[in-house]
Each structure stands twice: as structure tokens, then as C-alpha cells.
């Protein structure tokens, strides 16, 4: 069910809740900038080796530092492979004292072959 913004505004006004002034001007770029220290983005890309083998590479970028982490490469990425690579990364980040809170990801299932 979709609810119009004016309906939400009316409910908030009736309850005596004023809208936050920063809501109207907050953008996706503002959010990314304010949360950069706690933000990771991940995706697969594919490459072909010199021998013609297609590899799927799982990469993560730390937004604040722009550091890129290659979590692994495989000819056949499975859900369990991705989960293990992600767990390994989380343990590495934890050991380094990094506390990431957000992970941006694409619909990875559409970019890699199904199991």
C-alpha cells in the first residue's frame, strides 16, 4: 500500500510532531558522506585469464578510505562461497578495529551464474 506524503504530514501534524527540517534537504550523497566511516560497498566483476578461464571476483570498497579489498575469485561463485568470503572479511575488519554498519550491494544473483 502506498501512502502519500501529505497523508503522513497530516498524521504527524495531528499528533503535534513537527517535521525535521533536515529531512527535506537530505540527499543520498549527504547520507554517504556522513556514514562513510561505517560504509562498505560490494559487487562482483568478471575477468578472463590469459588461459581463457572466466573468473568472478568479489570486491569490497571501504567508502571512507576508498580501500579496495578483493575477497576472492572463483569460476563458480555459490552462496556458501560468498558467505565464507564475507565472514573472513568481517573477521579481518574486526581484528583491525573497524566497525562497519552498512553494506551496499547490487542484486548479485543477477550478475553471477546460478548454482
Biopython code that builds the backbone (N, CA, C, O; Angstrom):
import numpy as np
from Bio.PDB.StructureBuilder import StructureBuilder

atoms = [
    (1, "UNK", "N", (0.842, -1.173, 0.000)),
    (1, "UNK", "CA", (0.000, 0.000, 0.000)),
    (1, "UNK", "C", (0.889, 1.239, 0.000)),
    (1, "UNK", "O", (1.840, 1.328, 0.777)),
    (2, "UNK", "N", (0.580, 2.184, -0.864)),
    (2, "UNK", "CA", (1.318, 3.441, -0.920)),
    (2, "UNK", "C", (0.552, 4.498, -0.131)),
    (2, "UNK", "O", (-0.677, 4.553, -0.160)),
    (3, "UNK", "N", (1.311, 5.333, 0.574)),
    (3, "UNK", "CA", (0.721, 6.410, 1.356)),
    (3, "UNK", "C", (1.347, 7.711, 0.866)),
    (3, "UNK", "O", (2.568, 7.821, 0.758)),
    (4, "UNK", "N", (0.518, 8.675, 0.577)),
    (4, "UNK", "CA", (1.004, 9.963, 0.089)),
    (4, "UNK", "C", (1.747, 10.705, 1.190)),
    (4, "UNK", "O", (1.437, 10.569, 2.373)),
    (5, "UNK", "N", (2.730, 11.490, 0.776)),
    (5, "UNK", "CA", (3.491, 12.297, 1.736)),
    (5, "UNK", "C", (2.578, 13.240, 2.504)),
    (5, "UNK", "O", (2.809, 13.507, 3.683)),
    (6, "UNK", "N", (1.546, 13.744, 1.843)),
    (6, "UNK", "CA", (0.624, 14.665, 2.514)),
    (6, "UNK", "C", (-0.162, 13.955, 3.621)),
    (6, "UNK", "O", (-0.518, 14.574, 4.624)),
    (7, "UNK", "N", (-0.432, 12.667, 3.443)),
    (7, "UNK", "CA", (-1.120, 11.891, 4.483)),
    (7, "UNK", "C", (-0.234, 11.751, 5.713)),
    (7, "UNK", "O", (-0.688, 11.935, 6.842)),
    (8, "UNK", "N", (1.026, 11.427, 5.484)),
    (8, "UNK", "CA", (1.981, 11.304, 6.592)),
    (8, "UNK", "C", (2.123, 12.647, 7.290)),
    (8, "UNK", "O", (2.133, 12.714, 8.519)),
    (9, "UNK", "N", (2.234, 13.723, 6.503)),
    (9, "UNK", "CA", (2.365, 15.052, 7.087)),
    (9, "UNK", "C", (1.157, 15.370, 7.965)),
    (9, "UNK", "O", (1.306, 15.908, 9.062)),
    (10, "UNK", "N", (-0.044, 15.034, 7.477)),
    (10, "UNK", "CA", (-1.264, 15.291, 8.245)),
    (10, "UNK", "C", (-1.299, 14.521, 9.555)),
    (10, "UNK", "O", (-1.706, 15.059, 10.585)),
    (11, "UNK", "N", (-0.872, 13.264, 9.520)),
    (11, "UNK", "CA", (-0.836, 12.437, 10.738)),
    (11, "UNK", "C", (0.147, 13.018, 11.743)),
    (11, "UNK", "O", (-0.158, 13.131, 12.931)),
    (12, "UNK", "N", (1.340, 13.390, 11.254)),
    (12, "UNK", "CA", (2.349, 13.974, 12.154)),
    (12, "UNK", "C", (1.866, 15.291, 12.746)),
    (12, "UNK", "O", (2.050, 15.547, 13.936)),
    (13, "UNK", "N", (1.243, 16.132, 11.907)),
    (13, "UNK", "CA", (0.744, 17.428, 12.390)),
    (13, "UNK", "C", (-0.338, 17.227, 13.444)),
    (13, "UNK", "O", (-0.357, 17.918, 14.463)),
    (14, "UNK", "N", (-1.232, 16.283, 13.194)),
    (14, "UNK", "CA", (-2.317, 15.996, 14.145)),
    (14, "UNK", "C", (-1.765, 15.509, 15.479)),
    (14, "UNK", "O", (-2.337, 15.783, 16.534)),
    (15, "UNK", "N", (-0.646, 14.780, 15.425)),
    (15, "UNK", "CA", (-0.027, 14.264, 16.645)),
    (15, "UNK", "C", (0.878, 15.295, 17.311)),
    (15, "UNK", "O", (1.446, 15.034, 18.371)),
    (16, "UNK", "N", (1.013, 16.475, 16.684)),
    (16, "UNK", "CA", (1.850, 17.519, 17.265)),
    (16, "UNK", "C", (3.333, 17.330, 17.003)),
    (16, "UNK", "O", (4.166, 17.877, 17.726)),
    (17, "UNK", "N", (3.667, 16.571, 15.988)),
    (17, "UNK", "CA", (5.081, 16.319, 15.656)),
    (17, "UNK", "C", (5.447, 17.160, 14.451)),
    (17, "UNK", "O", (4.890, 16.990, 13.367)),
    (18, "UNK", "N", (6.391, 18.072, 14.649)),
    (18, "UNK", "CA", (6.851, 18.904, 13.543)),
    (18, "UNK", "C", (7.832, 18.115, 12.683)),
    (18, "UNK", "O", (8.594, 17.302, 13.206)),
    (19, "UNK", "N", (7.825, 18.343, 11.375)),
    (19, "UNK", "CA", (8.796, 17.644, 10.519)),
    (19, "UNK", "C", (10.205, 18.160, 10.785)),
    (19, "UNK", "O", (10.414, 19.345, 11.041)),
    (20, "UNK", "N", (11.149, 17.255, 10.719)),
    (20, "UNK", "CA", (12.549, 17.653, 10.913)),
    (20, "UNK", "C", (12.995, 18.478, 9.714)),
    (20, "UNK", "O", (12.778, 18.064, 8.575)),
    (21, "UNK", "N", (13.613, 19.634, 9.938)),
    (21, "UNK", "CA", (13.986, 20.499, 8.818)),
    (21, "UNK", "C", (15.007, 19.851, 7.883)),
    (21, "UNK", "O", (15.013, 20.143, 6.687)),
    (22, "UNK", "N", (15.869, 18.978, 8.404)),
    (22, "UNK", "CA", (16.890, 18.384, 7.548)),
    (22, "UNK", "C", (16.344, 17.280, 6.654)),
    (22, "UNK", "O", (17.035, 16.853, 5.730)),
    (23, "UNK", "N", (15.143, 16.812, 6.896)),
    (23, "UNK", "CA", (14.584, 15.752, 6.048)),
    (23, "UNK", "C", (14.403, 16.223, 4.614)),
    (23, "UNK", "O", (14.649, 15.464, 3.677)),
    (24, "UNK", "N", (13.983, 17.446, 4.438)),
    (24, "UNK", "CA", (13.693, 17.947, 3.099)),
    (24, "UNK", "C", (14.955, 18.132, 2.261)),
    (24, "UNK", "O", (14.893, 18.050, 1.034)),
    (25, "UNK", "N", (16.091, 18.378, 2.899)),
    (25, "UNK", "CA", (17.300, 18.663, 2.130)),
    (25, "UNK", "C", (18.321, 17.533, 2.185)),
    (25, "UNK", "O", (19.386, 17.651, 1.579)),
    (26, "UNK", "N", (18.037, 16.464, 2.878)),
    (26, "UNK", "CA", (18.978, 15.351, 2.962)),
    (26, "UNK", "C", (18.961, 14.559, 1.657)),
    (26, "UNK", "O", (17.898, 14.217, 1.139)),
    (27, "UNK", "N", (20.138, 14.275, 1.141)),
    (27, "UNK", "CA", (20.245, 13.530, -0.115)),
    (27, "UNK", "C", (21.029, 12.243, 0.120)),
    (27, "UNK", "O", (21.627, 12.047, 1.178)),
    (28, "UNK", "N", (21.014, 11.380, -0.876)),
    (28, "UNK", "CA", (21.791, 10.141, -0.803)),
    (28, "UNK", "C", (23.273, 10.470, -0.628)),
    (28, "UNK", "O", (23.964, 9.805, 0.143)),
    (29, "UNK", "N", (23.760, 11.468, -1.321)),
    (29, "UNK", "CA", (25.167, 11.870, -1.199)),
    (29, "UNK", "C", (25.480, 12.346, 0.221)),
    (29, "UNK", "O", (26.552, 12.058, 0.753)),
    (30, "UNK", "N", (24.537, 13.078, 0.833)),
    (30, "UNK", "CA", (24.724, 13.524, 2.222)),
    (30, "UNK", "C", (24.838, 12.322, 3.152)),
    (30, "UNK", "O", (25.704, 12.277, 4.025)),
    (31, "UNK", "N", (23.944, 11.341, 2.951)),
    (31, "UNK", "CA", (23.974, 10.133, 3.781)),
    (31, "UNK", "C", (25.310, 9.416, 3.628)),
    (31, "UNK", "O", (25.940, 9.048, 4.620)),
    (32, "UNK", "N", (25.743, 9.218, 2.383)),
    (32, "UNK", "CA", (27.011, 8.520, 2.148)),
    (32, "UNK", "C", (28.173, 9.248, 2.804)),
    (32, "UNK", "O", (29.049, 8.622, 3.401)),
    (33, "UNK", "N", (28.179, 10.575, 2.691)),
    (33, "UNK", "CA", (29.254, 11.343, 3.308)),
    (33, "UNK", "C", (29.260, 11.247, 4.818)),
    (33, "UNK", "O", (30.320, 11.126, 5.432)),
    (34, "UNK", "N", (28.080, 11.298, 5.423)),
    (34, "UNK", "CA", (28.009, 11.270, 6.880)),
    (34, "UNK", "C", (28.275, 9.877, 7.454)),
    (34, "UNK", "O", (28.675, 9.751, 8.612)),
    (35, "UNK", "N", (28.059, 8.844, 6.661)),
    (35, "UNK", "CA", (28.245, 7.467, 7.144)),
    (35, "UNK", "C", (29.463, 6.786, 6.530)),
    (35, "UNK", "O", (29.610, 5.571, 6.662)),
    (36, "UNK", "N", (30.335, 7.532, 5.865)),
    (36, "UNK", "CA", (31.446, 6.942, 5.113)),
    (36, "UNK", "C", (32.315, 6.023, 5.963)),
    (36, "UNK", "O", (32.781, 4.993, 5.474)),
    (37, "UNK", "N", (32.543, 6.375, 7.226)),
    (37, "UNK", "CA", (33.397, 5.549, 8.083)),
    (37, "UNK", "C", (32.782, 4.193, 8.392)),
    (37, "UNK", "O", (33.493, 3.269, 8.788)),
    (38, "UNK", "N", (31.486, 4.062, 8.219)),
    (38, "UNK", "CA", (30.801, 2.822, 8.574)),
    (38, "UNK", "C", (30.208, 2.123, 7.354)),
    (38, "UNK", "O", (29.321, 1.280, 7.494)),
    (39, "UNK", "N", (30.690, 2.465, 6.157)),
    (39, "UNK", "CA", (30.042, 2.026, 4.940)),
    (39, "UNK", "C", (30.965, 1.214, 4.043)),
    (39, "UNK", "O", (32.094, 1.614, 3.760)),
    (40, "UNK", "N", (30.462, 0.067, 3.601)),
    (40, "UNK", "CA", (31.143, -0.778, 2.624)),
    (40, "UNK", "C", (30.220, -0.942, 1.421)),
    (40, "UNK", "O", (28.997, -0.917, 1.561)),
    (41, "UNK", "N", (30.802, -1.107, 0.254)),
    (41, "UNK", "CA", (30.027, -1.442, -0.941)),
    (41, "UNK", "C", (30.696, -2.647, -1.581)),
    (41, "UNK", "O", (31.923, -2.713, -1.657)),
    (42, "UNK", "N", (29.894, -3.602, -2.042)),
    (42, "UNK", "CA", (30.474, -4.798, -2.638)),
    (42, "UNK", "C", (29.787, -5.130, -3.947)),
    (42, "UNK", "O", (28.643, -4.744, -4.185)),
    (43, "UNK", "N", (30.501, -5.846, -4.783)),
    (43, "UNK", "CA", (29.945, -6.298, -6.045)),
    (43, "UNK", "C", (30.889, -7.334, -6.644)),
    (43, "UNK", "O", (32.043, -7.467, -6.235)),
    (44, "UNK", "N", (30.368, -8.056, -7.615)),
    (44, "UNK", "CA", (31.184, -8.961, -8.406)),
    (44, "UNK", "C", (31.603, -8.254, -9.683)),
    (44, "UNK", "O", (30.864, -7.422, -10.211)),
    (45, "UNK", "N", (32.772, -8.580, -10.172)),
    (45, "UNK", "CA", (33.106, -8.253, -11.554)),
    (45, "UNK", "C", (33.731, -9.507, -12.128)),
    (45, "UNK", "O", (34.222, -10.367, -11.397)),
    (46, "UNK", "N", (33.706, -9.596, -13.430)),
    (46, "UNK", "CA", (34.264, -10.791, -14.044)),
    (46, "UNK", "C", (35.453, -10.429, -14.895)),
    (46, "UNK", "O", (35.546, -9.327, -15.434)),
    (47, "UNK", "N", (36.357, -11.373, -15.007)),
    (47, "UNK", "CA", (37.556, -11.200, -15.804)),
    (47, "UNK", "C", (37.881, -12.533, -16.465)),
    (47, "UNK", "O", (37.401, -13.584, -16.041)),
    (48, "UNK", "N", (38.693, -12.476, -17.497)),
    (48, "UNK", "CA", (39.120, -13.685, -18.189)),
    (48, "UNK", "C", (40.638, -13.754, -18.080)),
    (48, "UNK", "O", (41.336, -12.779, -18.360)),
    (49, "UNK", "N", (41.143, -14.922, -17.667)),
    (49, "UNK", "CA", (42.582, -15.104, -17.502)),
    (49, "UNK", "C", (43.255, -15.247, -18.864)),
    (49, "UNK", "O", (42.583, -15.335, -19.891)),
    (50, "UNK", "N", (44.572, -15.270, -18.862)),
    (50, "UNK", "CA", (45.332, -15.467, -20.100)),
    (50, "UNK", "C", (45.011, -16.806, -20.749)),
    (50, "UNK", "O", (45.172, -16.958, -21.960)),
    (51, "UNK", "N", (44.563, -17.772, -19.970)),
    (51, "UNK", "CA", (44.233, -19.099, -20.487)),
    (51, "UNK", "C", (42.759, -19.221, -20.874)),
    (51, "UNK", "O", (42.294, -20.313, -21.200)),
    (52, "UNK", "N", (42.027, -18.117, -20.840)),
    (52, "UNK", "CA", (40.639, -18.113, -21.262)),
    (52, "UNK", "C", (39.636, -18.535, -20.203)),
    (52, "UNK", "O", (38.467, -18.752, -20.520)),
    (53, "UNK", "N", (40.063, -18.655, -18.954)),
    (53, "UNK", "CA", (39.162, -19.041, -17.872)),
    (53, "UNK", "C", (38.454, -17.804, -17.337)),
    (53, "UNK", "O", (39.094, -16.808, -17.000)),
    (54, "UNK", "N", (37.131, -17.875, -17.261)),
    (54, "UNK", "CA", (36.331, -16.767, -16.730)),
    (54, "UNK", "C", (36.295, -16.870, -15.205)),
    (54, "UNK", "O", (35.928, -17.908, -14.654)),
    (55, "UNK", "N", (36.677, -15.791, -14.534)),
    (55, "UNK", "CA", (36.655, -15.741, -13.074)),
    (55, "UNK", "C", (35.706, -14.645, -12.615)),
    (55, "UNK", "O", (35.622, -13.578, -13.223)),
    (56, "UNK", "N", (34.999, -14.927, -11.541)),
    (56, "UNK", "CA", (34.151, -13.948, -10.877)),
    (56, "UNK", "C", (34.879, -13.498, -9.624)),
    (56, "UNK", "O", (35.251, -14.315, -8.782)),
    (57, "UNK", "N", (35.077, -12.201, -9.509)),
    (57, "UNK", "CA", (35.849, -11.624, -8.406)),
    (57, "UNK", "C", (34.893, -10.861, -7.497)),
    (57, "UNK", "O", (34.124, -10.017, -7.958)),
    (58, "UNK", "N", (34.947, -11.166, -6.200)),
    (58, "UNK", "CA", (34.141, -10.455, -5.213)),
    (58, "UNK", "C", (35.010, -9.371, -4.591)),
    (58, "UNK", "O", (36.034, -9.656, -3.970)),
    (59, "UNK", "N", (34.587, -8.127, -4.767)),
    (59, "UNK", "CA", (35.368, -6.992, -4.278)),
    (59, "UNK", "C", (34.512, -6.121, -3.362)),
    (59, "UNK", "O", (33.296, -6.018, -3.522)),
    (60, "UNK", "N", (35.191, -5.496, -2.391)),
    (60, "UNK", "CA", (34.544, -4.588, -1.441)),
    (60, "UNK", "C", (35.359, -3.306, -1.399)),
    (60, "UNK", "O", (36.590, -3.347, -1.417)),
    (61, "UNK", "N", (34.676, -2.170, -1.344)),
    (61, "UNK", "CA", (35.373, -0.899, -1.178)),
    (61, "UNK", "C", (34.930, -0.269, 0.136)),
    (61, "UNK", "O", (33.740, -0.207, 0.447)),
    (62, "UNK", "N", (35.912, 0.197, 0.897)),
    (62, "UNK", "CA", (35.634, 0.946, 2.121)),
    (62, "UNK", "C", (35.432, 2.400, 1.698)),
    (62, "UNK", "O", (36.345, 3.026, 1.158)),
    (63, "UNK", "N", (34.248, 2.931, 1.941)),
    (63, "UNK", "CA", (33.907, 4.254, 1.436)),
    (63, "UNK", "C", (34.829, 5.348, 1.953)),
    (63, "UNK", "O", (35.253, 6.202, 1.174)),
    (64, "UNK", "N", (35.145, 5.350, 3.216)),
    (64, "UNK", "CA", (35.929, 6.448, 3.798)),
    (64, "UNK", "C", (37.338, 6.507, 3.221)),
    (64, "UNK", "O", (37.825, 7.584, 2.878)),
    (65, "UNK", "N", (37.991, 5.363, 3.114)),
    (65, "UNK", "CA", (39.390, 5.339, 2.670)),
    (65, "UNK", "C", (39.542, 5.041, 1.193)),
    (65, "UNK", "O", (40.619, 5.229, 0.627)),
    (66, "UNK", "N", (38.470, 4.576, 0.564)),
    (66, "UNK", "CA", (38.494, 4.120, -0.828)),
    (66, "UNK", "C", (39.382, 2.891, -1.006)),
    (66, "UNK", "O", (39.806, 2.573, -2.117)),
    (67, "UNK", "N", (39.655, 2.213, 0.089)),
    (67, "UNK", "CA", (40.452, 0.992, 0.035)),
    (67, "UNK", "C", (39.610, -0.123, -0.576)),
    (67, "UNK", "O", (38.458, -0.331, -0.197)),
    (68, "UNK", "N", (40.202, -0.826, -1.520)),
    (68, "UNK", "CA", (39.506, -1.927, -2.179)),
    (68, "UNK", "C", (40.063, -3.235, -1.649)),
    (68, "UNK", "O", (41.276, -3.439, -1.593)),
    (69, "UNK", "N", (39.161, -4.109, -1.266)),
    (69, "UNK", "CA", (39.530, -5.441, -0.793)),
    (69, "UNK", "C", (39.000, -6.467, -1.792)),
    (69, "UNK", "O", (37.809, -6.482, -2.106)),
    (70, "UNK", "N", (39.876, -7.307, -2.279)),
    (70, "UNK", "CA", (39.468, -8.416, -3.130)),
    (70, "UNK", "C", (39.258, -9.606, -2.201)),
    (70, "UNK", "O", (40.209, -10.110, -1.603)),
    (71, "UNK", "N", (38.013, -10.052, -2.084)),
    (71, "UNK", "CA", (37.693, -11.117, -1.150)),
    (71, "UNK", "C", (37.959, -12.500, -1.730)),
    (71, "UNK", "O", (38.102, -13.471, -0.988)),
    (72, "UNK", "N", (38.023, -12.587, -3.033)),
    (72, "UNK", "CA", (38.318, -13.868, -3.656)),
    (72, "UNK", "C", (37.887, -13.882, -5.101)),
    (72, "UNK", "O", (37.182, -12.988, -5.570)),
    (73, "UNK", "N", (38.323, -14.913, -5.800)),
    (73, "UNK", "CA", (37.952, -15.118, -7.198)),
    (73, "UNK", "C", (37.665, -16.599, -7.383)),
    (73, "UNK", "O", (38.357, -17.451, -6.826)),
    (74, "UNK", "N", (36.646, -16.895, -8.163)),
    (74, "UNK", "CA", (36.252, -18.276, -8.388)),
    (74, "UNK", "C", (35.590, -18.407, -9.751)),
    (74, "UNK", "O", (35.066, -17.435, -10.295)),
    (75, "UNK", "N", (35.620, -19.615, -10.296)),
    (75, "UNK", "CA", (34.939, -19.862, -11.568)),
    (75, "UNK", "C", (33.446, -20.096, -11.360)),
    (75, "UNK", "O", (32.658, -19.968, -12.297)),
    (76, "UNK", "N", (33.065, -20.436, -10.147)),
    (76, "UNK", "CA", (31.659, -20.733, -9.876)),
    (76, "UNK", "C", (31.283, -20.247, -8.475)),
    (76, "UNK", "O", (31.348, -21.013, -7.514)),
    (77, "UNK", "N", (30.890, -18.976, -8.358)),
    (77, "UNK", "CA", (30.526, -18.452, -7.034)),
    (77, "UNK", "C", (29.199, -19.048, -6.554)),
    (77, "UNK", "O", (28.197, -19.028, -7.269)),
    (78, "UNK", "N", (29.215, -19.563, -5.363)),
    (78, "UNK", "CA", (27.995, -20.092, -4.745)),
    (78, "UNK", "C", (27.662, -19.236, -3.526)),
    (78, "UNK", "O", (28.485, -18.448, -3.060)),
    (79, "UNK", "N", (26.466, -19.404, -3.029)),
    (79, "UNK", "CA", (26.050, -18.650, -1.844)),
    (79, "UNK", "C", (26.975, -18.953, -0.666)),
    (79, "UNK", "O", (27.334, -18.049, 0.089)),
    (80, "UNK", "N", (27.357, -20.210, -0.507)),
    (80, "UNK", "CA", (28.233, -20.556, 0.622)),
    (80, "UNK", "C", (29.627, -19.959, 0.444)),
    (80, "UNK", "O", (30.258, -19.562, 1.424)),
    (81, "UNK", "N", (30.112, -19.892, -0.788)),
    (81, "UNK", "CA", (31.419, -19.285, -1.044)),
    (81, "UNK", "C", (31.397, -17.800, -0.691)),
    (81, "UNK", "O", (32.315, -17.291, -0.048)),
    (82, "UNK", "N", (30.321, -17.100, -1.126)),
    (82, "UNK", "CA", (30.185, -15.671, -0.827)),
    (82, "UNK", "C", (30.067, -15.456, 0.679)),
    (82, "UNK", "O", (30.687, -14.546, 1.231)),
    (83, "UNK", "N", (29.272, -16.292, 1.339)),
    (83, "UNK", "CA", (29.098, -16.155, 2.795)),
    (83, "UNK", "C", (30.422, -16.333, 3.516)),
    (83, "UNK", "O", (30.726, -15.575, 4.437)),
    (84, "UNK", "N", (31.217, -17.319, 3.116)),
    (84, "UNK", "CA", (32.505, -17.551, 3.785)),
    (84, "UNK", "C", (33.472, -16.403, 3.523)),
    (84, "UNK", "O", (34.170, -15.961, 4.436)),
    (85, "UNK", "N", (33.520, -15.916, 2.285)),
    (85, "UNK", "CA", (34.399, -14.782, 1.974)),
    (85, "UNK", "C", (34.003, -13.558, 2.795)),
    (85, "UNK", "O", (34.866, -12.821, 3.271)),
    (86, "UNK", "N", (32.706, -13.344, 2.959)),
    (86, "UNK", "CA", (32.218, -12.208, 3.735)),
    (86, "UNK", "C", (32.549, -12.371, 5.219)),
    (86, "UNK", "O", (32.952, -11.410, 5.875)),
    (87, "UNK", "N", (32.378, -13.582, 5.747)),
    (87, "UNK", "CA", (32.741, -13.835, 7.150)),
    (87, "UNK", "C", (34.221, -13.571, 7.381)),
    (87, "UNK", "O", (34.597, -12.973, 8.389)),
    (88, "UNK", "N", (35.065, -14.014, 6.449)),
    (88, "UNK", "CA", (36.505, -13.777, 6.572)),
    (88, "UNK", "C", (36.811, -12.285, 6.593)),
    (88, "UNK", "O", (37.645, -11.828, 7.375)),
    (89, "UNK", "N", (36.130, -11.519, 5.725)),
    (89, "UNK", "CA", (36.347, -10.081, 5.691)),
    (89, "UNK", "C", (35.916, -9.433, 7.006)),
    (89, "UNK", "O", (36.625, -8.577, 7.535)),
    (90, "UNK", "N", (34.774, -9.829, 7.529)),
    (90, "UNK", "CA", (34.284, -9.263, 8.783)),
    (90, "UNK", "C", (35.275, -9.542, 9.913)),
    (90, "UNK", "O", (35.538, -8.666, 10.737)),
    (91, "UNK", "N", (35.823, -10.750, 9.953)),
    (91, "UNK", "CA", (36.827, -11.071, 10.987)),
    (91, "UNK", "C", (38.073, -10.212, 10.812)),
    (91, "UNK", "O", (38.635, -9.739, 11.800)),
    (92, "UNK", "N", (38.521, -9.999, 9.554)),
    (92, "UNK", "CA", (39.679, -9.140, 9.306)),
    (92, "UNK", "C", (39.409, -7.705, 9.749)),
    (92, "UNK", "O", (40.265, -7.072, 10.367)),
    (93, "UNK", "N", (38.224, -7.195, 9.434)),
    (93, "UNK", "CA", (37.869, -5.839, 9.843)),
    (93, "UNK", "C", (37.795, -5.723, 11.356)),
    (93, "UNK", "O", (38.236, -4.730, 11.934)),
    (94, "UNK", "N", (37.237, -6.744, 11.993)),
    (94, "UNK", "CA", (37.140, -6.750, 13.449)),
    (94, "UNK", "C", (38.530, -6.745, 14.081)),
    (94, "UNK", "O", (38.771, -6.025, 15.049)),
    (95, "UNK", "N", (39.436, -7.542, 13.539)),
    (95, "UNK", "CA", (40.814, -7.573, 14.051)),
    (95, "UNK", "C", (41.498, -6.218, 13.893)),
    (95, "UNK", "O", (42.340, -5.843, 14.709)),
    (96, "UNK", "N", (41.132, -5.484, 12.834)),
    (96, "UNK", "CA", (41.723, -4.171, 12.588)),
    (96, "UNK", "C", (41.007, -3.057, 13.353)),
    (96, "UNK", "O", (41.408, -1.896, 13.272)),
    (97, "UNK", "N", (39.948, -3.402, 14.096)),
    (97, "UNK", "CA", (39.224, -2.406, 14.874)),
    (97, "UNK", "C", (38.205, -1.617, 14.080)),
    (97, "UNK", "O", (37.726, -0.587, 14.554)),
    (98, "UNK", "N", (37.861, -2.066, 12.891)),
    (98, "UNK", "CA", (36.866, -1.383, 12.061)),
    (98, "UNK", "C", (35.478, -1.884, 12.425)),
    (98, "UNK", "O", (35.267, -3.087, 12.581)),
    (99, "UNK", "N", (34.552, -0.979, 12.557)),
    (99, "UNK", "CA", (33.174, -1.335, 12.889)),
    (99, "UNK", "C", (32.246, -0.833, 11.782)),
    (99, "UNK", "O", (31.673, 0.251, 11.888)),
    (100, "UNK", "N", (32.107, -1.603, 10.757)),
    (100, "UNK", "CA", (31.229, -1.229, 9.652)),
    (100, "UNK", "C", (29.778, -1.482, 10.051)),
    (100, "UNK", "O", (29.474, -2.462, 10.730)),
    (101, "UNK", "N", (28.888, -0.591, 9.624)),
    (101, "UNK", "CA", (27.476, -0.719, 9.978)),
    (101, "UNK", "C", (26.589, -0.948, 8.766)),
    (101, "UNK", "O", (25.493, -1.493, 8.896)),
    (102, "UNK", "N", (27.050, -0.537, 7.582)),
    (102, "UNK", "CA", (26.220, -0.614, 6.391)),
    (102, "UNK", "C", (26.970, -1.307, 5.259)),
    (102, "UNK", "O", (28.173, -1.113, 5.089)),
    (103, "UNK", "N", (26.256, -2.103, 4.497)),
    (103, "UNK", "CA", (26.809, -2.755, 3.314)),
    (103, "UNK", "C", (25.879, -2.474, 2.143)),
    (103, "UNK", "O", (24.700, -2.827, 2.168)),
    (104, "UNK", "N", (26.423, -1.839, 1.128)),
    (104, "UNK", "CA", (25.663, -1.593, -0.089)),
    (104, "UNK", "C", (26.022, -2.696, -1.061)),
    (104, "UNK", "O", (27.198, -2.982, -1.288)),
    (105, "UNK", "N", (25.002, -3.312, -1.632)),
    (105, "UNK", "CA", (25.276, -4.362, -2.603)),
    (105, "UNK", "C", (24.285, -4.271, -3.749)),
    (105, "UNK", "O", (23.172, -3.762, -3.616)),
    (106, "UNK", "N", (24.732, -4.778, -4.861)),
    (106, "UNK", "CA", (23.868, -4.849, -6.029)),
    (106, "UNK", "C", (23.098, -6.161, -5.947)),
    (106, "UNK", "O", (23.345, -6.974, -5.057)),
    (107, "UNK", "N", (22.191, -6.363, -6.849)),
    (107, "UNK", "CA", (21.498, -7.651, -6.907)),
    (107, "UNK", "C", (22.463, -8.660, -7.506)),
    (107, "UNK", "O", (22.380, -8.984, -8.690)),
    (108, "UNK", "N", (23.384, -9.156, -6.676)),
    (108, "UNK", "CA", (24.466, -10.008, -7.165)),
    (108, "UNK", "C", (23.963, -11.274, -7.833)),
    (108, "UNK", "O", (24.633, -11.804, -8.719)),
    (109, "UNK", "N", (22.803, -11.771, -7.433)),
    (109, "UNK", "CA", (22.310, -13.002, -8.025)),
    (109, "UNK", "C", (22.033, -12.831, -9.504)),
    (109, "UNK", "O", (21.989, -13.824, -10.229)),
    (110, "UNK", "N", (21.845, -11.610, -9.980)),
    (110, "UNK", "CA", (21.593, -11.413, -11.398)),
    (110, "UNK", "C", (22.885, -11.310, -12.207)),
    (110, "UNK", "O", (22.838, -11.362, -13.436)),
    (111, "UNK", "N", (24.046, -11.164, -11.542)),
    (111, "UNK", "CA", (25.293, -10.970, -12.263)),
    (111, "UNK", "C", (26.187, -12.194, -12.257)),
    (111, "UNK", "O", (27.225, -12.202, -12.918)),
    (112, "UNK", "N", (25.809, -13.212, -11.533)),
    (112, "UNK", "CA", (26.626, -14.433, -11.488)),
    (112, "UNK", "C", (25.745, -15.623, -11.845)),
    (112, "UNK", "O", (24.530, -15.571, -11.657)),
    (113, "UNK", "N", (26.346, -16.694, -12.357)),
    (113, "UNK", "CA", (25.538, -17.859, -12.706)),
    (113, "UNK", "C", (24.909, -18.488, -11.478)),
    (113, "UNK", "O", (25.474, -18.440, -10.385)),
    (114, "UNK", "N", (23.761, -19.065, -11.658)),
    (114, "UNK", "CA", (23.070, -19.764, -10.566)),
    (114, "UNK", "C", (23.755, -21.069, -10.257)),
    (114, "UNK", "O", (24.428, -21.654, -11.106)),
    (115, "UNK", "N", (23.570, -21.534, -8.993)),
    (115, "UNK", "CA", (24.147, -22.813, -8.587)),
    (115, "UNK", "C", (23.541, -23.952, -9.396)),
    (115, "UNK", "O", (23.903, -25.111, -9.197)),
]
sb = StructureBuilder()
sb.init_structure("model")
sb.init_model(0)
sb.init_chain("A")
sb.init_seg("    ")
for serial, (resi, resn, name, xyz) in enumerate(atoms, 1):
    if name == "N":
        sb.init_residue(resn, " ", resi, " ")
    sb.init_atom(name, np.array(xyz, "f"), 0.0, 1.0, " ", f" {name:<3s}", serial, name[0])
structure = sb.get_structure()
